[in-house]
Amino acid sequence: MSRKSLDGKITRRKFLGSSAASGATLAAIGAGLPRVAFAADAVIKIGFLAPLTGPVAAWGKPGLDGCLIWADWVNAKGGVKIGGKAHKIEFVGYDNEYDAAKARTGATKLIKEDGVKFVMMLGGDTWPGVQKIAEREGMLFSTLLPSDLSPETKTLLAPCEVHPIYNVTGVEWLAENKKDLKTAAICAQDDALGKPSVATYLAAFEAAGIEMVDKPEFFDPATTDFAPVMTKLLAKKPDILCLDTCYADYVHPLCEQAFQQGYKGQIISCTADFYQKIIEKTSKEFMEGFIFQFPDFDDPALNSKDVNFVKPNEFYAEYSKRFGAKEWSAVSWEYASIMDLWADAATRAGSAEPAAVLKAMKAGGTGKHAFGTAKWWGKELFGIDNALVGNWPVVVIEDGKARIKAFKSIPAWWEKHSKLMIKHMTALGQMWNQR
């Protein structure tokens, strides 16, 4: 984890395609990779503005770790070819600690001091602190949360994760394969990730004919005692326990409480980051059948010709070697997959300038998403077609291991149930014209 200065910022350093660690560690990481010489003026800096510490670090720090692998691999092969010239990619990290004010400071530093050409973010509660800077500077940003999008966010893209709308695929698969489950209870932290995700799950459950036993249980993000939350969720004996898009620091104690309170039913969640640690605190039997949306990349299903992520199994093996398999999270691959799209667009544009890359990335209305060709979409839900939407995997824990059970189409679900989604998003004030 990065050291922080007294004002909370990451101590200034660049992530150069290898982690800022000891000389021995760097040597080990670089072993076997050929050295490529780049011209001094052939370096492109990419900003990584996300939570690297704190309760939301599980959706930031592993993503930066994945980007370090991506940079090592790309740079070892000669970098990114732009305008006929090879360019080295360097990442500059800034810990926004999931705080809007710190995100604003970080965005200013990355653009003005570091000269980055692209900034990747988790988004959510931190995006409002950055939006005006993005507009003023014309900087290209990415988010993992399309709910950040609006007609005003013209230089913000959601090119990988389409949270929360992919959550419909898990519910759809559950309803198709476990037809005897008819009722559900749901909880979430009361914030910019929890609310739109709850709306999505409510729409998906209604579309599947699954009834809610009670209103959604929204808890304060400062909650540390989850026993009362779980007691209330289980009071009406739901067939399905939905943990929405709770942070890893919430999913773990919620699962522990469900286990301790004797729950034996179905669990579905957006993520199950570090699920091996949950199994250790509960049991393999308790976690059997747990449904979520993020695969381990050693999954054989990712070797399909439709998958665009480069060498997913090898990427997972390298990540596990460097950082440990138990540190793999929902975002370990996501930011790296965004960089694939960025690099392809910059090469086609012949330029790393934000406006040129944005135009090239959206050319033709489709893009090579990690899980297959997808279309730029979102105007009906977000007010702008800046989300890359296609297929998404449904993942189930079987015998202690996450396995992809299906790739389900988000656009196909939307075509049938868009009115339900808009109804529930509106009820929770999550449509773009309400936020």
N, C-alpha and C positions, 0 to 999 in steps of 0.2 A: 504494500500500500504506500502511496506517495506521502512524503513528509509535507506538512503544511506550515506556512509562515504564520505570524501572529494575526494577520488580517484574514486568515482562512483560505487564502489562495494556494494553489499548488506552488511549491518552490520552483522558480522558473527553470525549466529544463525542456529539452526537446526529446520526443520519442522518435528515434531514427530508424525504426524498423527492427529494433531490438530493445528489450526492456532496460530501464535505467537501474541496473543491478551491479553486482561486483564484477571485476574483470574476469574471474573464473566462470561466472554464470554466463557472461556475454560470449566468452570463448566457446562454452558448451552449446549455446544457442546457435552460434554461427558455424559450428562444425559441419563440414560437408557441403556448405554453400559456397559456390564460386564467388570470388571478389570481382566486381565490375567497376571500372573507373568511369565516373561521370564528370562532365565539365562543371566548373564552379557555378555557372549560370543556368545549369540544367537541373535545378532542384525545385520541386513543387511542394509547398507545405499545405497540409490538410488539418483543419481544426477539429478537435474532439472535445466538445463542450457538454459534459454529462456528469452525473454524480459518481464520483470515484471513492467517496467515503460516505458514511451515514447509512440510514435504513434503506435507501433506494440504490445503494452501490451495486447490488446484484444485477441491475439493469444498466450499469455503466461500465464499471471496471472490467468485467469479463469481455465486454465488447472491445475495449481498447486492447486487451490482451490478444483477441482475435485479429485485430488490425495489425498488430506487430508481426504476427505470422504472415498475414497477407503481404505486408511491405517487404519482409525478408524474401518471400518467394518471388514477388514481382521484380524487386530490385536485382535479385540474383540472376534473373533471366534477361536483364538489360533494361529494366524500368518500363515506363509507359512511353510509347512512341507518339509524339505530338509534333505535327508539322515536319515530319521526317527526322526528328531529333529525339534521342533517348533521354528521358527525364527520370530522376530518382524521386521517390515519394517519401516524405518525412511527415510524421504525425506530431502535432503540438497539442498536448493535453492540458485541460483546465478543469479543475474540480468545482462544479457549481453547487455541489452538496444538495441538489434539488431545491435550490432557493432562487427565486426570480431575480432578486437584486444582484446576487453573485453571478448569475447567468448573464446579466446585462454587463457587468464589469468584465467578465470573461470574453464575451463577444467583442467588446471594444478592444481589448488587448489583442485578441487573435487577429482581428482585421487590421488595426492600426499599427501595432508593434511587430507582430509576427508575419504579416503579409500573406495570410492563408488565402487560398482560392476557393475553398469549400469548407463548410462547417457542418459536422454531424452532431445531432442532439438526440436525447431521449424524448424531450418535449414535455407535454403536460403542463404542470404548474409553473415550469420555468420559461415556457415560450413567451408569455405576455411581457416578460422583462426584456426580451430580445427583439420582438416584432418590429418596433420602430427603427431599430438599428439596421435590421435586414432591409427594410424598405428604403431607408436613407442611403445606405451604401450599395444597394443593388446586389447584395451578397447572396449566393445560393446556399440555402440551408436544407437539411433533411431532418425529419422527425420520425420516430417510431409510432407516433400517435396521430392518425389522420384527423382525429377530433380537434386537432390544432388548426386545421385548414378552414379557410373562409375565402370569400371573393377578394379580400384585401391581401391575402398571403400569396402573392404572385410568384415570389422566389422561394417558397417553401414547398418541398416535395415529401411525400410519404412513399418512397420507392421500394420498400421491403415489407415492413410489418404494417398490416392494415387493422390495427387494433381500433375498436373492439369488434369489428364486424366479422372477423374470421371465427369468432366464438360460436357463431351459428352452426358451423360445420361439426363441432363436437356434439352439440345437442341433437342435430339431425342424425348423426351416426348412432347416438345413444338410443334415440326413439326407434330407429330401424332395427336395432339389434337387441334391445331389451324392452320389448313391448309391454311387459308386465309392470314397469315403473311408471306411475301415474301422477305423483305429487312431488313437489320440490320446495326447498327453503333456500334462501340466498342471503349472503352478507357481503359487505364491502366497506373499505374505508371511505369516508365522506370527502372525496376530492376529485380532481380533474381526470383521474384514471378510473376511479370507482364508479362514478355516476353514469357515464356513457356505456360502460361495460354492463352495468346492471340493466340499463334499457335494452341492450342487445340481447342479453340472456332472457329477459322477460318476453321479448318478441319471439325469440327462438323457441322458448317453452310453449308459448301460446300457439305458434305454428305447428308444433309437434303434438298438441293436445294434452300437454302436461300442466296441471294446475298448481298454483302457488298456495301453500298452506297458510301463508301470512304475508304481510307487506315486507319488502326488503329491509334487512337490518343494517342500517348505516352506522358505523362506529367511528368515533373520533380517531384521527390518525395518531394521536398521542397515546392510544390505548396500549397497555402492557399486560393487563389481566384479561385473558380471553375466556376464562371459565364461564362468566355470566353470559357472554355473547353466544357461546356454544349451547349453553343450557336453554336459552330462549329459542335458538334455531331448532333444537331437537324436541322441544316441548310438544309439538303437534305431530310428531312421528312421521317426517317426510320420507318418501322412498329415495329421494335424491338430495344430497347436500351439495350446494353450489358455492364455491369460494370465490367466484367472480374473478376479478383481476387484483387480488390482494397481493401485496408485496411479499417477498420471501420471508421477511421478518414477521409477517402475520400468518402466512400459510402454515409454517412449521408449528407454532403454538396452537393454531386452530385444529390442525390434524392431531396433535397430541391430546388436546381436550376432547375431541371426538372419540379418540381411542380410549381415553380414561373414563369417559362417560358411557362407554359400551356401545357406541354406534357401529352397526355392521352393514349399513346400506351402501348405496352407490355414492361416490364422490366425483364431482366434475369441477375443474378449475381452469382458468386460462393458462396458468403456469404451474409447474411443480419443480422449481429450481432446486438443485442439490437434493433431489428426491431420495438419494441413497441415505442421506442424513435423517430424513423423515422415517425411513424404514428402520433405521437403527434405534430411533426413539419410540417407535410403535411396534410394528411387526410386518413381515413380508405378506402375511395373510391379510392384515388390515389394509394394506396398500394395493392388493390385487384388484385389478380392474379399474383403477383410478384413471380417469380420462382427462387429458389436457391437450395442448396445441403445439408443443415444441419437442422435436425429436432429438435424440442423440445422433450425431452424424456418423456413427459407425453402422447405422441402420442400413441393411442391404437394399431396402426400398429406394434409397437415395441414389442408387446406381442406375436408375431408369434414364433412358435417353432424353426424357422430357425435363429432367432436372438440369438447371443451368449452373449451379454452384460447382466450381472447379474442384475435382478430387475431394469430395466430402469426407470419405472414410480416412484418407490420408491427413486431411485437415484436423479431424477429430483426434487421430493418433498423435499428431504433433502438439495439439493443444493439451492433451492429457500428459504428454511427456514433459512439457514445459511447466504447466500450472496444476496438474492433477485432474484426473477424470471427475472427481467429486466437485471440482470448481466450475464445471461446465454449466452454463445457465442458458436461459431463453435467448440472451443477446450475444452469446459467444461468437456466433456466426453472422448475425444480422448486419452489423456495421461493415463487416468485410464484404458481404454480398452487395451492399450499397456501393462500395468502392469498385466492384466489378462493373456496375452500371456506369459509374462516373468515368472510369478509365476508358471504357468503350466509347462513351459519348465524347470525351475529350479527344480521343484519337480520330473519330469521325469528323469532329468540328475543326481539327487542326489547331485547337486553342484550349488553354486551361481557364480562360476568362469565364466568370460565372454566367453571363448572358449567353455566350456561345455554347457552353456545356448544357445549360437548361434547354435551349432550342433543340440541340442534337438529341438530348435524352428523350424528349417528348415527340420527336419527329415520327410521323406515321401513326401516332395514337396508341402504339403498343411498345412493350419492352420485355427484355429477357429477365423476368423475375426468377428468383432462386428455384421456385417450384414449377416453372414452366412459363411459356409466353403468356403475358397478361396485358390488360388494356388500362390506359390512363382514364380514370373514372372518378366520380364523386360529386358531380354537380348537384344531383338531387339531394344528397345527404349533407355535403360539406360546402356547397356553393361554388365549387371549382373542381375541375377534372385533374387534380394533382396527386391522386393516390393510384398506385399501380396494383390492380386487383385481378386475381385469377384463382388458381387452386391453392388450397392450404391443407396440410396434413392433420389427421386426427390421430392422436397418440394414446396408447393404453399401456399401463404398467402390467406386465405379465411375468410372474416368477421373479420379481425384483428388478426387471429390466424394461425400459421404455421401448415400445415398438410401434411403428407406423402401421395403422390398420387400414387406412384409406386416404386418398387425396380427394377432397370434396370441393365442388365449385361454389365460390362465393357469389359470382354473378348469377348462377342458376337459382340459388336460393333467393336472391334479391328480386329476380324476375317474378317469382311467385308470391313473395311476402313483403315487398317494399312498404306497403301501407302499414303493416304491423310495426315495422322498424320505425317509421316516421312517427307513428302514434306514440310509441313508448319513449322515443327520444324527446318528443315535444312535451310529454307529461313530466319529464324530469328536467326540462329546460336545457336540453343538450343540442338542439339544432343550431346550425351556424348563426342563424338570425336571432337566436335567443341569448347566445353567449356574449 
